[in-house]
Amino acid sequence: MSDDEFMMEDAADDEEYDFDYDDDEEDSGMADETGDVENQYYKAKSLKEDDAEGALRAFRTIVDDQPEKGEWGFKALKQMTKMNYLHLHRPEEASRTYRELLGYTKSDVTRNYAEKSINNILDYVGGEGKHAALAPKVPLDTLEEFYEATRVACEEAKNERLSTKSNLKLAKLWLDRKEYTRLTPILRSLHATCAPSAGMSSSDDQSKGSLLLELYAIEIQMYSDLKETRKLKEIYNASMQVKNAIPHPRIMGVIRECGGKMWMMEKSWDKASTDLFESFRQYDESGSTQRIQVLKYLVLTYMLMGSEINPFDSQETKPYKNDPQITAMTNLVSAYQRRDVQEAERILKANRATITNDPFINYFVDDLLRSLRTQYIIDIIKPYTRMELHHLAKTLNVGRNEVESLVVSLILDGKIAGKIDQVNGLLVLDRFNVATTKRYQAVEGLAARIGEVSAKIEQEKLSREGGRAWSSQLSAFG
């Protein structure tokens, strides 16, 4: 972070907090004392650029010399925390001054100012928002100290809003560290915060709806990592029911990404493509780098579902077509659409870093190659009535048993009409293709039905004629 930007933000913080004194009631001694400490504070600030250690000592003097906790001591501790953390890279020292600062939040400064200052410091520490690229890498244990200290102080001060924020940060920390036994009670506490107020459902409360979606995003990631499919689907479905909320796009990106991956595991390709596209769009809107990874999943889904649609034709994805991390996937799509199996295999082997090193993508590589090989077989056999299995195996660069398995699956799925001559190693195709066979079967069925109807009409006709003859005989006897 540049010194100019740091100084500007500090100045803005100072201007936003206006500590009012009643001139009629304050004696001149108090006014002089206030003026002195204020001068000390700004003098200490002026030392930050050229003499950081001197500035820290000056700020410490302000804190120690104040007989009672007050505005200037709070401001001095805030400066010390930021300096130790950002300028001097002493996270442990920053944690100590931060804990001291929290002692001022109960009654010594206004609630709004204390809350804004703490939020600001927590954003620095967590590297969130505009501070993401500026914050130094902090040990997770130090982060835990900041968040835990904030949570305890907020509970003591009964500041629910700030307590919720610190709990959320703690929850994200446990999620990153995969410490799910510590994460679970935090989530329970946060869910209790989302309970509806009197006369209002949780879905009617926009702030609670947004918080609820953030909790669902954390839970979805946890259950996805734990491979608890039932709970994952349950939370995903619940998140789709939250209507009255304005969550951060990144939150919806997380939810939709996990949903898309869940549908992919179930081979529900249409649902997967819908969720993954929406996830990509949300990540793109939030500026998250995760959009590239999700775009790879989306491209993979289109190929697995056998779609002829090029995923890079849409307005949203087109700008990423030539992205260095996406180029390999773009080439893979081209090879897939040409049914070039050997080229697809070459691309996969040559681009492990950007494709198959992702365990989730790697899980589907065999399915992708199988889909590509079956599409190739369907296309290549069209002009023939028979084909050697050995020739197919050689072309696809697989063994005889594997190509026979592919052909059998195509026959059983009704995608090709034929049979395997295992003695001669041939695929023998029926004279008519599947579509023609089905049409003839439909015509035969219709003809049979017409014959049945015709026979029934004839039978009813004979029955009526027999009835009239019997009636005439009775009349003759009468």
C-alpha positions in Angstrom: 0.0 0.0 0.0 1.4 3.4 -0.9 2.1 5.9 1.9 -0.1 8.5 0.1 -3.0 6.1 0.0 -2.5 5.1 3.6 -2.3 8.8 4.8 -5.4 9.7 2.8 -7.5 6.9 4.3 -6.3 7.9 7.8 -7.3 11.5 7.2 -10.7 10.4 6.1 -11.1 8.3 9.2 -10.2 11.3 11.4 -12.7 13.6 9.6 -15.5 11.1 9.9 -15.3 11.0 13.7 -16.5 14.3 15.3 -16.1 14.3 19.0 -18.4 17.0 20.4 -17.6 19.1 23.4 -20.0 21.5 25.1 -18.0 24.7 25.2 -20.2 26.1 28.0 -19.5 23.2 30.3 -15.9 22.4 29.5 -13.4 24.4 31.6 -10.4 26.0 29.9 -8.1 23.4 31.5 -9.9 20.5 29.8 -9.9 22.4 26.5 -6.1 23.0 26.8 -5.6 19.4 27.6 -7.6 18.3 24.6 -5.7 20.6 22.4 -2.4 19.3 23.6 -3.3 15.6 23.0 -4.7 16.5 19.6 -1.5 18.2 18.7 0.5 15.2 19.9 -1.6 12.9 17.8 -1.1 14.8 14.5 2.6 15.3 15.3 2.9 11.5 15.7 1.1 11.0 12.4 3.5 13.3 10.6 6.4 11.0 11.7 5.0 7.9 10.1 6.7 8.3 6.7 10.2 9.2 7.9 10.4 7.7 11.4 8.0 4.8 11.9 9.5 3.8 15.2 9.4 7.4 16.5 5.7 7.6 15.5 4.9 4.4 17.4 6.6 5.8 20.5 4.6 9.0 20.2 1.3 7.2 19.8 2.2 5.0 22.8 2.8 8.2 24.9 -0.7 9.4 24.0 -2.3 6.2 25.2 -0.2 5.9 28.4 -0.6 9.6 29.4 -4.4 9.7 29.1 -5.9 9.3 32.7 -9.0 7.8 31.2 -9.7 5.9 28.0 -11.0 8.3 25.3 -11.1 9.4 21.7 -7.4 10.1 21.1 -6.1 7.0 22.8 -8.5 4.9 20.5 -7.2 6.8 17.5 -3.6 6.3 18.5 -4.1 2.5 19.0 -5.7 2.3 15.6 -2.7 4.0 14.0 -0.3 1.7 15.8 -2.3 -1.4 14.7 -2.2 -0.4 11.1 1.4 0.6 11.2 2.5 -2.7 12.9 0.5 -4.7 10.4 0.9 -3.0 7.0 4.1 -0.9 7.3 6.3 -2.9 9.7 4.9 -6.3 9.0 4.6 -7.2 12.7 1.3 -9.1 12.9 1.9 -10.1 16.6 2.5 -6.5 17.7 -0.6 -5.5 15.6 -2.6 -8.1 17.4 -1.6 -6.8 20.8 -2.4 -3.1 20.0 -5.7 -4.3 18.5 -6.7 -6.1 21.7 -6.0 -3.0 23.6 -8.1 -0.9 21.2 -11.0 -3.3 21.6 -11.1 -2.3 25.3 -12.3 1.2 24.2 -15.3 0.0 22.3 -17.7 -0.6 25.2 -18.3 3.0 26.1 -15.3 5.2 25.5 -16.0 6.0 21.8 -19.3 6.1 19.9 -20.6 2.7 18.7 -20.8 3.7 15.0 -17.2 5.0 15.0 -15.9 1.9 16.9 -17.7 -0.4 14.5 -16.4 1.4 11.4 -12.8 1.4 12.7 -12.9 -2.3 13.6 -14.5 -3.3 10.2 -11.7 -1.3 8.5 -9.0 -3.1 10.5 -10.5 -6.6 9.9 -10.7 -5.9 6.2 -7.0 -5.0 6.3 -6.1 -8.1 8.2 -8.2 -10.5 6.0 -7.1 -8.8 2.8 -10.7 -8.3 1.7 -12.2 -5.8 -0.8 -9.8 -3.1 -1.9 -7.2 -4.4 0.5 -7.0 -7.8 -1.1 -3.8 -7.1 -3.2 -2.2 -4.9 -0.5 -2.3 -7.0 2.7 0.7 -9.0 3.6 0.4 -12.8 4.1 -0.6 -13.3 7.7 -0.2 -16.5 9.7 -3.6 -18.2 10.2 -3.0 -18.3 13.9 -2.7 -14.5 13.9 -5.9 -14.1 11.9 -7.6 -16.4 14.4 -6.4 -14.1 17.2 -7.9 -11.0 15.5 -11.2 -12.6 14.8 -11.6 -14.4 18.1 -10.7 -11.2 20.1 -13.3 -9.2 18.1 -16.0 -11.8 18.7 -15.4 -11.8 22.4 -15.3 -8.0 22.7 -18.5 -7.7 20.6 -20.4 -10.2 22.7 -19.4 -8.3 25.8 -20.4 -5.0 24.3 -23.6 -6.7 22.9 -22.8 -5.4 19.4 -24.7 -8.1 17.3 -23.9 -6.6 13.9 -20.1 -6.6 14.5 -20.2 -9.9 16.3 -21.9 -11.4 13.2 -19.2 -10.1 10.9 -16.4 -11.5 13.1 -18.1 -14.8 13.4 -18.4 -14.9 9.6 -14.7 -14.3 9.3 -14.0 -17.0 11.8 -16.2 -19.4 9.8 -14.3 -18.7 6.6 -11.0 -19.2 8.4 -12.1 -22.7 9.7 -13.4 -23.5 6.2 -10.1 -22.6 4.6 -8.3 -24.7 7.2 -10.8 -27.6 6.9 -11.4 -27.5 10.7 -15.0 -28.5 10.4 -15.5 -29.4 14.1 -14.7 -25.8 14.9 -16.7 -24.5 12.0 -20.0 -26.3 12.9 -20.8 -24.4 16.2 -20.0 -21.0 14.5 -22.4 -21.9 11.8 -25.1 -22.8 14.3 -24.6 -19.5 16.1 -24.9 -17.6 12.8 -28.0 -19.5 11.8 -29.6 -18.4 15.1 -28.9 -14.8 14.0 -30.9 -15.4 10.9 -34.0 -16.5 12.9 -37.0 -14.3 11.8 -37.9 -11.4 13.9 -41.4 -11.1 15.5 -44.0 -10.7 12.7 -41.4 -11.2 9.9 -40.2 -14.2 8.2 -36.4 -14.6 7.4 -37.2 -14.4 3.7 -38.8 -11.0 4.3 -35.6 -9.6 6.0 -33.2 -8.6 3.2 -30.1 -8.4 5.5 -30.9 -11.8 7.0 -31.5 -13.3 3.6 -28.1 -12.1 2.4 -26.4 -13.5 5.5 -28.3 -16.8 5.1 -27.0 -17.1 1.5 -23.4 -16.5 2.8 -23.9 -19.2 5.4 -25.2 -21.6 2.7 -22.2 -20.9 0.5 -19.9 -21.9 3.4 -21.9 -25.0 4.2 -22.1 -26.0 0.5 -18.3 -25.9 0.3 -17.9 -27.9 3.5 -20.3 -30.6 2.4 -18.8 -30.7 -1.0 -15.4 -31.3 0.5 -16.8 -34.0 2.8 -18.5 -35.7 -0.1 -21.8 -35.6 1.8 -24.0 -35.5 -1.3 -27.4 -35.6 0.6 -26.6 -32.6 2.8 -25.0 -30.8 -0.2 -28.2 -31.1 -2.2 -30.3 -30.2 0.8 -28.4 -26.9 1.4 -28.2 -26.2 -2.4 -32.0 -26.5 -2.7 -32.5 -24.3 0.4 -30.3 -21.6 -1.1 -32.3 -21.6 -4.3 -35.4 -20.7 -2.2 -34.0 -17.5 -0.7 -35.7 -14.7 -2.6 -35.5 -11.4 -0.7 -31.7 -10.9 -0.6 -28.9 -9.0 -2.4 -25.8 -11.1 -1.8 -22.4 -10.4 -3.1 -22.0 -11.9 -6.6 -19.1 -14.0 -5.3 -21.4 -15.7 -2.9 -23.8 -16.8 -5.7 -20.8 -17.8 -7.7 -19.8 -20.2 -5.0 -23.3 -21.6 -4.6 -23.8 -22.1 -8.3 -20.3 -23.6 -8.8 -20.9 -26.3 -6.2 -24.4 -26.9 -7.6 -23.0 -27.3 -11.1 -20.3 -29.8 -9.9 -22.9 -31.7 -7.9 -25.1 -32.1 -11.1 -22.0 -33.1 -13.0 -21.4 -36.0 -10.6 -25.0 -37.1 -11.1 -24.5 -36.7 -14.9 -27.3 -34.2 -15.1 -25.6 -32.2 -17.8 -28.3 -29.7 -18.6 -28.7 -28.7 -15.0 -24.9 -28.6 -14.6 -24.4 -26.3 -17.6 -27.1 -23.9 -16.3 -25.5 -23.6 -12.9 -21.9 -23.4 -14.1 -22.8 -20.7 -16.6 -24.5 -18.6 -13.9 -21.5 -19.2 -11.6 -19.1 -18.0 -14.3 -21.2 -14.9 -14.8 -21.4 -14.1 -11.1 -17.6 -14.7 -10.6 -17.0 -12.5 -13.6 -19.1 -9.7 -12.2 -17.3 -9.8 -8.9 -13.8 -9.9 -10.5 -13.0 -13.3 -9.0 -10.2 -15.3 -10.7 -12.3 -18.4 -10.0 -14.2 -17.6 -13.2 -11.5 -19.2 -15.3 -11.7 -22.5 -13.4 -15.5 -22.5 -13.6 -15.3 -21.8 -17.4 -13.2 -24.9 -17.8 -15.9 -26.9 -16.0 -18.6 -25.4 -18.2 -16.6 -26.3 -21.4 -16.2 -29.8 -20.1 -19.9 -30.2 -19.4 -20.8 -29.1 -22.9 -18.5 -31.8 -24.3 -19.8 -34.5 -21.9 -23.4 -33.8 -22.9 -22.5 -34.2 -26.6 -23.6 -30.6 -27.4 -22.6 -29.1 -30.7 -22.9 -25.6 -29.2 -19.5 -23.9 -28.9 -19.4 -22.5 -25.3 -17.3 -19.6 -26.4 -19.9 -18.3 -28.8 -21.8 -16.5 -26.0 -21.2 -12.8 -25.3 -20.1 -13.5 -21.7 -17.5 -16.2 -22.5 -16.1 -14.9 -25.8 -13.6 -12.5 -24.2 -11.9 -15.4 -22.5 -11.5 -17.6 -25.6 -7.8 -16.6 -26.0 -7.0 -16.5 -22.3 -3.7 -18.4 -21.8 -5.3 -20.7 -19.2 -8.3 -21.4 -21.5 -6.5 -21.9 -24.8 -6.0 -25.6 -24.2 -9.8 -26.0 -23.5 -10.6 -24.0 -26.6 -8.4 -26.4 -28.7 -10.0 -29.4 -27.0 -13.5 -28.2 -28.0 -12.3 -27.9 -31.6 -10.8 -31.4 -31.6 -14.1 -32.7 -30.0 -16.2 -31.1 -32.7 -13.9 -32.5 -35.4 -14.2 -36.0 -33.7 -10.4 -36.0 -33.7 -9.7 -38.4 -30.9 -5.9 -38.5 -31.2 -5.7 -34.7 -31.2 -7.9 -34.6 -28.1 -5.6 -37.1 -26.3 -2.5 -35.1 -27.3 -4.0 -31.9 -25.9 -4.9 -33.5 -22.6 -1.4 -35.0 -22.2 0.4 -31.7 -23.2 -1.7 -29.5 -20.9 -1.7 -31.2 -17.5 -1.0 -28.0 -15.7 -4.2 -26.2 -17.0 -6.5 -29.2 -17.4 -5.9 -32.6 -15.8 -4.0 -31.3 -12.7 -7.5 -30.3 -11.5 -8.7 -33.4 -9.7 -12.3 -32.6 -10.5 -11.6 -32.3 -14.3 -9.4 -35.4 -14.2 -12.2 -37.4 -12.7 -14.2 -36.8 -16.0 -11.4 -37.3 -18.5 -12.2 -41.0 -19.1 -15.9 -40.1 -19.6 -14.9 -37.4 -22.0 -12.7 -39.7 -24.1 -15.3 -42.4 -24.1 -17.9 -39.8 -25.3 -15.6 -38.7 -28.0 -14.8 -42.2 -29.2 -18.4 -43.2 -29.3 -19.2 -40.1 -31.4 -16.3 -41.0 -33.7 -17.6 -44.6 -34.1 -21.2 -43.3 -35.0 -19.8 -41.0 -37.6 -17.2 -43.3 -39.2 -19.6 -46.3 -39.7 -22.3 -44.4 -41.6 -21.3 -45.5 -45.1 -20.6 -49.1 -44.2 -22.5 -52.3 -43.7 -19.6 -54.0 -41.8 -16.4 -52.9 -40.2 -13.4 -54.7 -38.6 -13.2 -54.2 -34.9 -9.4 -54.3 -35.2 -9.5 -51.4 -37.6 -11.7 -49.3 -35.2 -9.4 -50.2 -32.3 -6.3 -49.1 -34.2 -7.9 -45.8 -35.3 -9.0 -45.0 -31.8 -5.7 -46.1 -30.3 -7.4 -48.5 -27.8 -7.5 -52.2 -27.3 -9.9 -54.6 -29.0 -11.8 -55.3 -25.8 -12.4 -51.6 -25.2 -13.6 -50.9 -28.7 -15.9 -53.9 -28.5 -17.3 -52.6 -25.2 -18.0 -49.2 -26.8 -19.8 -50.8 -29.8 -21.9 -53.0 -27.5 -23.0 -49.9 -25.5 -24.0 -48.1 -28.7 -26.1 -51.1 -29.8 -27.8 -51.4 -26.4 -28.5 -47.7 -26.3 -30.1 -47.9 -29.8 -27.6 -45.4 -31.3 -26.5 -47.9 -34.0 -28.4 -50.9 -35.4 -26.2 -54.0 -35.8 -24.5 -56.9 -34.1 -21.0 -58.2 -33.4 -19.5 -61.1 -35.2 -17.0 -62.2 -32.6 -15.6 -65.1 -34.7 -14.6 -62.8 -37.5 -14.1 -59.7 -35.4 -16.6 -57.7 -37.3 -19.3 -55.1 -36.5 -22.2 -56.1 -38.8 -24.6 -53.3 -39.4 -28.3 -53.7 -40.3 -29.4 -52.6 -43.8 -31.5 -49.8 -42.3 -30.3 -47.4 -39.8 -32.0 -47.0 -36.4 -34.3 -44.2 -37.5 -35.4 -46.1 -40.6 -36.0 -49.2 -38.6 -38.1 -47.3 -36.1 -40.2 -45.8 -38.9 -40.9 -49.3 -40.3 -41.7 -50.6 -36.9 -44.2 -47.7 -36.4 -45.8 -48.4 -39.9 -46.1 -52.1 -39.1 -47.7 -51.3 -35.8 -50.1 -48.9 -37.4 -51.0 -51.5 -40.1 -51.7 -54.1 -37.4 -53.9 -51.7 -35.5 -55.9 -50.8 -38.6 -56.4 -54.6 -39.2 -57.7 -55.1 -35.7 -60.1 -52.2 -36.1 -61.3 -53.5 -39.5 -61.9 -57.0 -38.1 -63.9 -55.6 -35.2 -66.1 -53.6 -37.6 -66.7 -56.6 -39.8 -67.7 -58.7 -36.7 -70.1 -56.1 -35.5 -71.7 -55.9 -39.0 -72.2 -59.7 -39.2 -73.7 -59.6 -35.7 -76.3 -56.9 -36.7 -77.2 -58.9 -39.9 -77.7 -62.1 -37.9 -80.0 -60.2 -35.5 -82.2 -58.9 -38.3 -82.6 -62.4 -39.8 -83.7 -63.9 -36.5 -86.3 -61.1 -36.1 -87.8 -61.8 -39.5 -88.3 -65.5 -38.7 -90.1 -64.6 -35.5 -92.5 -62.3 -37.4 -93.4 -65.1 -39.8 -94.5 -67.4 -37.0 -96.5 -64.5 -35.4 
